[in-house]
């Protein structure tokens, strides 16, 4: 029993150390990333060749992706270390948040077709920065893993006192094995090798959804994969 307790304590200490390391790493990565972002902004003001402009666009997309990864790491560390997902709620039209995210990703992926169907302009009570994080992650996943020749469908609608956001993409289906671990931290890469990144994005999105008294689900049938986020209008 003493050996078991000692082993458990050692594992708990190691887990806490790992999570503290993640938090420090995420914080310290912001400074060099901010330097890169400032350099790219300076280049945007220069006279550039078409190739140079393409490189700047690529760098902007990379910086945005790195920023998203760092945000996910920090959110994960805060949640695991007791801080939880923080919200700054306000009442705001949800369609504006969805369209802002959609337009940003259209600029990042100019060659991809994103078809939007906005059926509600409901004023939703929530943290719209965090909600934008969910929308951006789900749409970004659809663009990254979907068939590049097929359009991504984005739907926003309301049913009663619930607002529903969905993304649907065509392409390789998510296996039942991967589906079981889809919203678990660090598990996606193990379950499906084609999925890239830390495997924190969907986990963080689910935590944000739950903080809004909502839920996030996925289904993958045939060659279509759909993610659905529901939350009360409030």
TANOR-V601450 format. One record per residue. N is the residue number from 1. RES is the residue in one small letter. NEAR is the number of other ideal C-beta (glycine too) atoms within 12 Angstrom. Layout:
n=N res=RES near=NEAR
n=N res=RES near=NEAR
This chain:
n=1 res=x near=7
n=2 res=x near=8
n=3 res=x near=9
n=4 res=x near=10
n=5 res=x near=11
n=6 res=x near=12
n=7 res=x near=13
n=8 res=x near=14
n=9 res=x near=14
n=10 res=x near=14
n=11 res=x near=14
n=12 res=x near=14
n=13 res=x near=14
n=14 res=x near=14
n=15 res=x near=16
n=16 res=x near=18
n=17 res=x near=16
n=18 res=x near=21
n=19 res=x near=26
n=20 res=x near=19
n=21 res=x near=18
n=22 res=x near=30
n=23 res=x near=26
n=24 res=x near=17
n=25 res=x near=21
n=26 res=x near=30
n=27 res=x near=20
n=28 res=x near=16
n=29 res=x near=23
n=30 res=x near=22
n=31 res=x near=14
n=32 res=x near=17
n=33 res=x near=26
n=34 res=x near=18
n=35 res=x near=14
n=36 res=x near=22
n=37 res=x near=24
n=38 res=x near=16
n=39 res=x near=19
n=40 res=x near=27
n=41 res=x near=16
n=42 res=x near=14
n=43 res=x near=23
n=44 res=x near=19
n=45 res=x near=11
n=46 res=x near=14
n=47 res=x near=9
n=48 res=x near=17
n=49 res=x near=11
n=50 res=x near=10
n=51 res=x near=10
n=52 res=x near=16
n=53 res=x near=17
n=54 res=x near=15
n=55 res=x near=19
n=56 res=x near=25
n=57 res=x near=23
n=58 res=x near=19
n=59 res=x near=26
n=60 res=x near=24
n=61 res=x near=25
n=62 res=x near=19
n=63 res=x near=29
n=64 res=x near=26
n=65 res=x near=28
n=66 res=x near=25
n=67 res=x near=24
n=68 res=x near=34
n=69 res=x near=29
n=70 res=x near=31
n=71 res=x near=32
n=72 res=x near=37
n=73 res=x near=36
n=74 res=x near=31
n=75 res=x near=37
n=76 res=x near=35
n=77 res=x near=30
n=78 res=x near=24
n=79 res=x near=26
n=80 res=x near=28
n=81 res=x near=21
n=82 res=x near=12
n=83 res=x near=15
n=84 res=x near=17
n=85 res=x near=33
n=86 res=x near=16
n=87 res=x near=25
n=88 res=x near=14
n=89 res=x near=22
n=90 res=x near=18
n=91 res=x near=15
n=92 res=x near=25
n=93 res=x near=24
n=94 res=x near=40
n=95 res=x near=29
n=96 res=x near=22
n=97 res=x near=35
n=98 res=x near=40
n=99 res=x near=24
n=100 res=x near=24
n=101 res=x near=37
n=102 res=x near=36
n=103 res=x near=21
n=104 res=x near=24
n=105 res=x near=34
n=106 res=x near=23
n=107 res=x near=17
n=108 res=x near=27
n=109 res=x near=26
n=110 res=x near=16
n=111 res=x near=13
n=112 res=x near=25
n=113 res=x near=23
n=114 res=x near=33
n=115 res=x near=21
n=116 res=x near=28
n=117 res=x near=22
n=118 res=x near=25
n=119 res=x near=19
n=120 res=x near=25
n=121 res=x near=19
n=122 res=x near=30
n=123 res=x near=19
n=124 res=x near=38
n=125 res=x near=24
n=126 res=x near=36
n=127 res=x near=27
n=128 res=x near=31
n=129 res=x near=23
n=130 res=x near=33
n=131 res=x near=41
n=132 res=x near=33
n=133 res=x near=38
n=134 res=x near=47
n=135 res=x near=44
n=136 res=x near=39
n=137 res=x near=39
n=138 res=x near=45
n=139 res=x near=43
n=140 res=x near=39
n=141 res=x near=37
n=142 res=x near=41
n=143 res=x near=35
n=144 res=x near=30
n=145 res=x near=34
n=146 res=x near=35
n=147 res=x near=21
n=148 res=x near=17
n=149 res=x near=13
n=150 res=x near=22
n=151 res=x near=25
n=152 res=x near=37
n=153 res=x near=28
n=154 res=x near=40
n=155 res=x near=31
n=156 res=x near=37
n=157 res=x near=25
n=158 res=x near=25
n=159 res=x near=19
n=160 res=x near=12
n=161 res=x near=17
n=162 res=x near=24
n=163 res=x near=40
n=164 res=x near=34
n=165 res=x near=50
n=166 res=x near=35
n=167 res=x near=43
n=168 res=x near=33
n=169 res=x near=36
n=170 res=x near=26
n=171 res=x near=25
n=172 res=x near=21
n=173 res=x near=24
n=174 res=x near=33
n=175 res=x near=18
n=176 res=x near=15
n=177 res=x near=16
n=178 res=x near=27
n=179 res=x near=24
n=180 res=x near=17
n=181 res=x near=23
n=182 res=x near=34
n=183 res=x near=31
n=184 res=x near=23
n=185 res=x near=30
n=186 res=x near=24
n=187 res=x near=22
n=188 res=x near=31
n=189 res=x near=21
n=190 res=x near=17
n=191 res=x near=22
n=192 res=x near=27
n=193 res=x near=13
n=194 res=x near=18
n=195 res=x near=27
n=196 res=x near=17
n=197 res=x near=28
n=198 res=x near=31
n=199 res=x near=29
n=200 res=x near=35
n=201 res=x near=40
n=202 res=x near=41
n=203 res=x near=31
n=204 res=x near=39
n=205 res=x near=45
n=206 res=x near=32
n=207 res=x near=33
n=208 res=x near=41
n=209 res=x near=37
n=210 res=x near=23
n=211 res=x near=28
n=212 res=x near=33
n=213 res=x near=20
n=214 res=x near=33
n=215 res=x near=24
n=216 res=x near=36
n=217 res=x near=23
n=218 res=x near=34
n=219 res=x near=19
n=220 res=x near=29
n=221 res=x near=14
n=222 res=x near=13
n=223 res=x near=18
n=224 res=x near=25
n=225 res=x near=36
n=226 res=x near=31
n=227 res=x near=41
n=228 res=x near=29
n=229 res=x near=43
n=230 res=x near=27
n=231 res=x near=37
n=232 res=x near=22
n=233 res=x near=26
n=234 res=x near=24
